[in-house]
Amino acid sequence: MTLKVSDIGEKELVRYIIANSKDITPDDTAITNFNDTNLISTCDMLIQSRHFPDNMSYFDMGFKSVTVNVSDLAAMGAVPLGFLLSIAIPKDLGVDSFKQIIEGVLKACEFYEIPLIGGDTNEASEIIINGTALGTADDPLMKDTYNKGDLIAITGNIGLAALGFELETLDNIYTKKALKPLARLKEGLILKDYATSATDITDGIASELYTIKKDDFGFMIYEEMLDITDEYKSAAEKLNLDYLDLILHVGEDFELLFTISKDNLDKLPIDCIVIGEVTDSDVVELTLENGFVERIKNEGYEHYVSE
């Protein structure tokens, strides 16, 4: 029987590409020596039916297409250099709707101070936006350069977007996080001088931890450190959802997950939430509030995988 892409999933396809290209890093980016520094390049494709909730505005679609790419630059501590936009749209899409998408792109470029420098347009059965972000970094942050004993931290609360996708009401912090995500670019530029490694949280923290895990290293996350409010737990319960599953396995927060030594944490000039530590256990674990320890499953959003 022929092996299909749905049998192995997106991450395995990416691993195949990386294994056969010497210029691509496991950090979702390429690092190229350029004028005594490093050119950091990354691209992300967003498809309307997969990445844009029904209640997301055309403006927010455009804004998010820039955010997802800038977030990869942020995770490497890169300074933005330029943004390229390729967009495919249905032929019956309203011109005003198209203009709103472009307005969102331009406003995001202005917000992140990354100029729109080119791109392409085409026709498709639904909206498809592919962005490419370029940046520079003398000493880019990598995903797997942590050490045993490093603390694991995040730049802000996670799981907000995951809950927001499930709520029908719009005027709350959860749906705003889901529909109007922001990349932690300024934080990434600061973290490059303090953190030992970093990545952005797009597919869920569990998936990201497994992506950055090295042999003979492990991670211990503590539920009590995740700063989960009673309001959050209550909202998840009303929707018959497991709050830990939302926080660990959904993603789309675009916060930065980073490791840092205890000494550098005291010097770090930005707020963060410490959620765990790097161990030599060779497993990814969670200590629950009741003291029990359980393995965190390698789950998260992944393209191609069959339902």
BAFIKOL-152702 format. One record per residue (C-alpha): residue number from 1; chain; x negated, y negated, z negated. Coordinates in Angstrom, 1 decimal. Each point is the difference from the previous one (the first is absolute). Layout:
# BAFIKOL-152702
<NUM,'A',<X,Y,Z>>;
...
# end
This chain:
# BAFIKOL-152702
<1,'A',<0.0,0.0,0.0>>;
<2,'A',<-1.3,-3.5,0.9>>;
<3,'A',<-1.0,-2.1,-3.0>>;
<4,'A',<2.0,-3.3,0.0>>;
<5,'A',<-1.0,-3.3,-1.5>>;
<6,'A',<3.0,0.3,-2.3>>;
<7,'A',<-1.7,3.1,-1.5>>;
<8,'A',<-3.1,-1.9,-1.2>>;
<9,'A',<1.1,-3.6,-0.5>>;
<10,'A',<-1.5,-3.4,0.6>>;
<11,'A',<-2.9,0.2,-2.4>>;
<12,'A',<-1.4,3.1,1.5>>;
<13,'A',<0.2,-1.6,3.5>>;
<14,'A',<-1.9,-3.0,-1.4>>;
<15,'A',<-2.6,2.3,-1.5>>;
<16,'A',<-0.5,1.6,3.4>>;
<17,'A',<-0.5,-3.4,1.7>>;
<18,'A',<-2.5,-1.1,-2.7>>;
<19,'A',<-1.9,3.3,0.2>>;
<20,'A',<-0.5,-0.5,3.7>>;
<21,'A',<-1.0,-3.7,-0.1>>;
<22,'A',<-3.1,-1.3,-1.7>>;
<23,'A',<1.2,-3.6,-0.2>>;
<24,'A',<3.3,0.5,-1.9>>;
<25,'A',<-0.1,0.1,-3.8>>;
<26,'A',<2.5,1.9,-2.3>>;
<27,'A',<1.1,-3.5,-1.1>>;
<28,'A',<2.6,-0.5,2.8>>;
<29,'A',<-2.5,-2.4,1.6>>;
<30,'A',<-3.0,-0.2,2.2>>;
<31,'A',<-3.3,-1.6,-1.3>>;
<32,'A',<-2.2,-1.4,2.8>>;
<33,'A',<-3.3,-1.8,-0.5>>;
<34,'A',<0.5,-3.5,1.3>>;
<35,'A',<-2.2,-3.1,-0.2>>;
<36,'A',<-1.7,1.0,-3.3>>;
<37,'A',<3.3,0.9,-1.6>>;
<38,'A',<2.7,2.7,0.6>>;
<39,'A',<3.0,-0.3,2.3>>;
<40,'A',<3.0,1.7,-1.7>>;
<41,'A',<2.8,1.0,2.3>>;
<42,'A',<3.3,1.7,-0.7>>;
<43,'A',<3.3,0.6,1.7>>;
<44,'A',<3.5,1.1,-1.1>>;
<45,'A',<3.1,0.8,2.1>>;
<46,'A',<3.5,-0.7,-1.4>>;
<47,'A',<3.0,1.6,1.5>>;
<48,'A',<3.5,-1.5,-0.7>>;
<49,'A',<1.7,3.3,-0.9>>;
<50,'A',<-2.8,1.1,-2.3>>;
<51,'A',<-1.5,-3.1,-1.6>>;
<52,'A',<2.7,-2.7,0.0>>;
<53,'A',<3.0,0.4,-2.3>>;
<54,'A',<3.4,-0.9,1.6>>;
<55,'A',<0.3,-3.1,-2.2>>;
<56,'A',<-3.4,-1.3,1.0>>;
<57,'A',<0.1,-3.2,2.0>>;
<58,'A',<-1.8,-0.4,3.3>>;
<59,'A',<-2.2,-2.7,-1.6>>;
<60,'A',<-1.0,2.5,-2.8>>;
<61,'A',<-0.8,2.6,2.6>>;
<62,'A',<-2.5,-2.3,1.6>>;
<63,'A',<-1.5,-1.1,-3.3>>;
<64,'A',<-0.4,3.7,-1.2>>;
<65,'A',<-1.8,0.9,3.2>>;
<66,'A',<-2.8,-2.4,-1.0>>;
<67,'A',<0.1,0.9,-3.7>>;
<68,'A',<-0.6,3.8,0.6>>;
<69,'A',<-3.1,-0.8,2.0>>;
<70,'A',<-1.3,-2.7,-2.3>>;
<71,'A',<0.4,2.3,-2.9>>;
<72,'A',<-2.6,2.3,1.5>>;
<73,'A',<-2.4,-2.9,0.2>>;
<74,'A',<0.8,-0.9,-3.6>>;
<75,'A',<-0.8,3.5,-1.2>>;
<76,'A',<-3.5,-0.4,1.5>>;
<77,'A',<-0.6,-3.5,-1.3>>;
<78,'A',<-0.1,-1.4,3.5>>;
<79,'A',<0.4,-3.6,1.2>>;
<80,'A',<2.7,-0.1,2.7>>;
<81,'A',<-1.3,-0.9,3.5>>;
<82,'A',<2.9,0.5,2.4>>;
<83,'A',<3.3,1.8,0.7>>;
<84,'A',<1.1,1.7,3.2>>;
<85,'A',<3.7,0.8,0.6>>;
<86,'A',<1.5,2.6,2.3>>;
<87,'A',<3.8,0.2,0.0>>;
<88,'A',<2.4,2.1,1.9>>;
<89,'A',<3.7,-0.9,-0.1>>;
<90,'A',<3.3,1.2,1.5>>;
<91,'A',<1.1,-1.9,3.1>>;
<92,'A',<3.3,-0.9,-1.6>>;
<93,'A',<-1.6,-1.6,-3.1>>;
<94,'A',<1.2,-3.6,-0.5>>;
<95,'A',<-2.5,-2.6,0.8>>;
<96,'A',<0.7,-1.7,-3.3>>;
<97,'A',<-0.8,3.3,-1.8>>;
<98,'A',<-3.3,0.2,1.9>>;
<99,'A',<-0.9,-3.5,-0.9>>;
<100,'A',<0.7,0.7,-3.7>>;
<101,'A',<-2.4,3.0,0.1>>;
<102,'A',<-2.7,-2.2,1.5>>;
<103,'A',<0.7,-2.8,-2.6>>;
<104,'A',<-0.5,2.6,-2.7>>;
<105,'A',<-3.3,1.0,1.5>>;
<106,'A',<-1.2,-3.6,0.3>>;
<107,'A',<1.0,-0.9,-3.5>>;
<108,'A',<-1.8,3.1,-1.3>>;
<109,'A',<-3.1,-1.0,1.9>>;
<110,'A',<0.2,-3.4,-1.5>>;
<111,'A',<0.5,1.4,-3.5>>;
<112,'A',<-3.0,2.3,0.3>>;
<113,'A',<-2.1,-2.5,2.0>>;
<114,'A',<-0.5,2.5,2.8>>;
<115,'A',<0.5,-1.4,3.5>>;
<116,'A',<2.0,1.8,2.6>>;
<117,'A',<-2.5,0.5,2.8>>;
<118,'A',<1.8,2.2,2.6>>;
<119,'A',<2.1,3.0,0.7>>;
<120,'A',<2.5,1.6,2.4>>;
<121,'A',<3.7,0.6,0.5>>;
<122,'A',<1.9,2.9,1.5>>;
<123,'A',<3.5,1.6,0.0>>;
<124,'A',<1.2,2.8,-2.3>>;
<125,'A',<3.2,1.5,-1.2>>;
<126,'A',<-0.5,-1.6,-3.5>>;
<127,'A',<-2.3,-2.7,-1.5>>;
<128,'A',<-3.6,1.2,-0.3>>;
<129,'A',<-2.6,-2.4,-1.4>>;
<130,'A',<-3.7,0.9,0.1>>;
<131,'A',<-2.4,-2.3,-1.7>>;
<132,'A',<-3.8,-0.1,0.0>>;
<133,'A',<-1.8,-2.0,-2.7>>;
<134,'A',<-3.7,-1.0,0.1>>;
<135,'A',<-2.1,-1.1,-2.8>>;
<136,'A',<-3.5,-0.2,-1.3>>;
<137,'A',<-1.7,1.3,-3.1>>;
<138,'A',<-3.7,0.1,-0.9>>;
<139,'A',<0.5,2.8,-2.5>>;
<140,'A',<3.5,1.5,0.5>>;
<141,'A',<1.7,1.9,-2.7>>;
<142,'A',<0.5,3.6,0.7>>;
<143,'A',<2.6,2.5,-1.2>>;
<144,'A',<-2.3,2.7,-1.6>>;
<145,'A',<-2.9,-1.8,-1.6>>;
<146,'A',<1.3,0.3,-3.5>>;
<147,'A',<-1.9,1.6,-3.0>>;
<148,'A',<1.1,2.3,-2.8>>;
<149,'A',<1.3,-2.1,-2.9>>;
<150,'A',<1.2,-2.9,2.3>>;
<151,'A',<3.4,-1.4,-0.9>>;
<152,'A',<2.8,0.2,2.6>>;
<153,'A',<2.0,-3.2,0.3>>;
<154,'A',<2.6,-1.6,2.2>>;
<155,'A',<0.5,-3.7,0.9>>;
<156,'A',<3.7,0.0,-0.9>>;
<157,'A',<3.0,2.2,-0.9>>;
<158,'A',<0.7,2.9,2.4>>;
<159,'A',<3.3,1.7,0.8>>;
<160,'A',<1.9,-3.3,0.5>>;
<161,'A',<0.3,0.4,3.7>>;
<162,'A',<1.0,3.6,-0.3>>;
<163,'A',<3.0,-0.9,-2.2>>;
<164,'A',<0.8,-3.0,2.2>>;
<165,'A',<0.5,2.2,3.0>>;
<166,'A',<2.8,1.8,-1.9>>;
<167,'A',<1.8,-3.1,-1.2>>;
<168,'A',<2.8,-1.8,2.0>>;
<169,'A',<-0.3,-3.3,-1.8>>;
<170,'A',<-2.6,-2.4,1.4>>;
<171,'A',<-0.7,-2.5,-2.7>>;
<172,'A',<-2.3,1.9,-2.3>>;
<173,'A',<-3.7,0.6,-0.3>>;
<174,'A',<0.3,3.5,1.3>>;
<175,'A',<1.6,-0.7,3.4>>;
<176,'A',<-2.3,-3.1,0.4>>;
<177,'A',<-3.0,2.3,-0.4>>;
<178,'A',<1.4,2.4,2.5>>;
<179,'A',<1.0,-2.5,2.6>>;
<180,'A',<-2.6,-2.7,-0.5>>;
<181,'A',<-3.3,1.8,-1.0>>;
<182,'A',<-3.2,-2.0,-0.3>>;
<183,'A',<-3.6,1.2,0.4>>;
<184,'A',<-2.3,-0.6,-2.9>>;
<185,'A',<-2.6,-1.8,2.2>>;
<186,'A',<-1.3,-2.5,-2.6>>;
<187,'A',<-0.3,2.8,-2.6>>;
<188,'A',<-2.0,2.2,2.4>>;
<189,'A',<-2.5,-2.8,0.7>>;
<190,'A',<-0.6,-0.2,-3.8>>;
<191,'A',<0.0,3.7,-0.6>>;
<192,'A',<-2.9,0.6,2.4>>;
<193,'A',<-2.3,-1.5,-2.6>>;
<194,'A',<1.3,2.1,-2.9>>;
<195,'A',<1.7,3.2,1.1>>;
<196,'A',<-1.8,3.3,0.9>>;
<197,'A',<2.6,1.0,2.6>>;
<198,'A',<3.5,-1.1,1.2>>;
<199,'A',<2.9,0.9,2.2>>;
<200,'A',<3.5,-1.4,0.6>>;
<201,'A',<3.1,1.8,-1.1>>;
<202,'A',<2.1,0.7,3.1>>;
<203,'A',<1.0,3.7,-0.2>>;
<204,'A',<0.4,0.3,-3.8>>;
<205,'A',<-2.6,0.0,-2.7>>;
<206,'A',<-0.2,3.9,-0.1>>;
<207,'A',<-0.7,0.2,3.7>>;
<208,'A',<-2.6,-2.8,-0.3>>;
<209,'A',<-1.8,1.8,-2.9>>;
<210,'A',<-0.2,3.2,2.0>>;
<211,'A',<-1.3,-1.9,3.0>>;
<212,'A',<-2.9,-1.5,-1.9>>;
<213,'A',<-0.8,3.1,-2.1>>;
<214,'A',<-3.5,1.5,0.3>>;
<215,'A',<-1.0,3.5,-1.0>>;
<216,'A',<-0.8,0.4,-3.7>>;
<217,'A',<1.8,-3.2,-0.8>>;
<218,'A',<3.5,-0.4,-1.4>>;
<219,'A',<2.4,-2.7,-1.2>>;
<220,'A',<2.1,-0.3,-3.2>>;
<221,'A',<2.9,-2.4,0.1>>;
<222,'A',<1.9,-0.9,-3.2>>;
<223,'A',<3.8,-0.6,0.2>>;
<224,'A',<-0.1,-2.4,-2.9>>;
<225,'A',<-2.5,-2.2,1.9>>;
<226,'A',<2.2,-0.2,3.1>>;
<227,'A',<2.0,-2.8,-1.6>>;
<228,'A',<3.4,1.5,0.9>>;
<229,'A',<2.8,-2.1,-1.4>>;
<230,'A',<3.2,1.3,-1.5>>;
<231,'A',<1.9,-2.0,2.7>>;
<232,'A',<-1.9,1.9,2.7>>;
<233,'A',<0.8,3.4,-1.6>>;
<234,'A',<3.6,-0.9,-0.4>>;
<235,'A',<0.4,-1.2,3.6>>;
<236,'A',<-1.6,3.2,1.3>>;
<237,'A',<2.2,2.1,-2.2>>;
<238,'A',<3.2,-1.7,1.3>>;
<239,'A',<-1.1,1.0,3.5>>;
<240,'A',<-0.7,3.6,-1.1>>;
<241,'A',<-3.7,-0.5,0.8>>;
<242,'A',<-3.1,1.1,-2.0>>;
<243,'A',<-1.9,-3.2,-0.9>>;
<244,'A',<-3.3,1.7,-0.1>>;
<245,'A',<0.6,1.4,3.5>>;
<246,'A',<0.7,-3.5,1.3>>;
<247,'A',<-3.1,-1.4,-1.6>>;
<248,'A',<-2.4,2.8,1.0>>;
<249,'A',<1.3,1.2,3.3>>;
<250,'A',<1.7,-2.8,2.1>>;
<251,'A',<-2.4,-2.9,0.4>>;
<252,'A',<0.4,-3.1,2.2>>;
<253,'A',<-1.1,-2.3,-2.9>>;
<254,'A',<-3.2,-1.1,1.7>>;
<255,'A',<-1.6,-0.5,-3.4>>;
<256,'A',<-3.7,0.9,-0.2>>;
<257,'A',<-1.1,3.1,-1.8>>;
<258,'A',<-3.6,-0.3,-1.2>>;
<259,'A',<-2.6,1.5,-2.2>>;
<260,'A',<-2.2,-2.2,-2.3>>;
<261,'A',<-2.6,0.5,-2.7>>;
<262,'A',<1.1,-0.9,-3.6>>;
<263,'A',<-2.6,-2.7,-0.1>>;
<264,'A',<1.2,-1.6,3.2>>;
<265,'A',<3.6,0.2,-1.1>>;
<266,'A',<-0.8,-2.5,-2.8>>;
<267,'A',<-1.5,-2.4,2.6>>;
<268,'A',<2.8,0.4,2.6>>;
<269,'A',<1.6,-3.5,0.6>>;
<270,'A',<3.3,1.3,1.2>>;
<271,'A',<2.9,1.8,-1.8>>;
<272,'A',<0.4,3.7,0.6>>;
<273,'A',<1.6,3.1,-1.6>>;
<274,'A',<-2.3,2.8,-1.1>>;
<275,'A',<1.8,3.3,0.6>>;
<276,'A',<-2.6,2.7,-0.5>>;
<277,'A',<-3.6,1.2,0.4>>;
<278,'A',<-2.3,2.0,2.3>>;
<279,'A',<-0.8,3.4,-1.4>>;
<280,'A',<-2.0,3.1,1.0>>;
<281,'A',<3.1,2.2,-0.2>>;
<282,'A',<0.3,0.5,3.8>>;
<283,'A',<3.8,-0.5,-0.3>>;
<284,'A',<2.4,-2.9,0.0>>;
<285,'A',<2.0,-0.1,-3.2>>;
<286,'A',<2.6,-2.0,-1.9>>;
<287,'A',<0.2,-0.3,-3.8>>;
<288,'A',<3.7,-0.5,-0.8>>;
<289,'A',<1.3,-2.3,-2.7>>;
<290,'A',<0.8,3.1,-2.1>>;
<291,'A',<-3.7,1.1,0.2>>;
<292,'A',<0.5,2.9,2.4>>;
<293,'A',<-2.4,0.1,3.0>>;
<294,'A',<1.1,1.1,3.5>>;
<295,'A',<-1.5,0.1,3.4>>;
<296,'A',<1.0,-2.7,2.4>>;
<297,'A',<1.1,1.5,3.3>>;
<298,'A',<-1.5,-1.2,3.3>>;
<299,'A',<3.1,-1.6,1.3>>;
<300,'A',<0.8,-3.3,1.7>>;
<301,'A',<1.4,-1.4,3.2>>;
<302,'A',<-1.6,1.7,3.0>>;
<303,'A',<0.9,-0.2,3.7>>;
<304,'A',<0.8,3.1,2.2>>;
<305,'A',<0.7,2.4,-2.9>>;
<306,'A',<3.2,1.9,0.6>>;
<307,'A',<2.9,-0.4,-2.5>>;
# end
